[in-house]
Amino acid sequence: MQLKKLSNDNHEEVMKLFEDDKLYYYFLIDGLIKNNYQGDFKVFGEYQDNQLVSILVNNFNNITYFSKSDRDISIYKNLLKELTYSKLSGPSSLMQKFTPYVDVKENTLSYLGVVKNISASRKLMEPIRIIETEDEISMQYDLLLSTNEFSKSLPKEKKEYVRLEYKRLKDTSDRTVFLEVNEEMVSSCSTIMEDKNSAIVIGVVTNPKFRNKGYGTEVLIGLFQMLLEEGKYPYLFYNNPAARSVYQKIGMTEVCEWRVITI
């Protein structure tokens, strides 16, 4: 067995390693392509008989590992000491192998899902719109402030949130969509790491006064439709049973249990 640092020249080998699973990991593959296997995206591969059998990706402050088979990961042991990261994340059974080699502070489980097709239809006539203006971001701040889940993580000053969010939406391909009823934003959700083939969906929120009316499902269906029409698969990370049920009813395919190890 041999360990090598990979470059863009190895991309075909990496795609062959993923094979039929690549649809489940486009959010990772898009990052490799966009960053050209360099800079904040360092990629290392394990070879056996001149064939790539596993990869370890050090993307920004995270490490992710992928292999098609149940392998001993000790070949990466010394490399782990040289890289910069504060967490490891990936399929639960694969990432669990790393716990003997790192100082684990927290080990949490959730799930990864992907939407390939939508199996539900929108029921309301109100359009799902993309946030474009500072006034709309201000409305979203009020929406987030109305919830226990999001209010504690908001800046104290609305104008600071508006400034940061406006810059994020202008500087990236990410988007936030929302549903407005009687001139009030009742539900929204966002994407991060939106790329050629993928987008991670986060921040699904509904004003507590309007919950249990299907508004969250409406914005999700609207966002999923936008992304799929553009050739982008929506990916979801979740540990909430209620959210899981909603995602599955809309058409999400559950990929695997997802483990995040904080060191």
Order of alpha helices (4+ residues) and beta strands (2+ residues): beta-alpha-alpha-beta-beta-beta-alpha-beta-alpha-beta-beta-alpha-alpha-alpha-beta-beta-beta-alpha-beta-alpha-beta
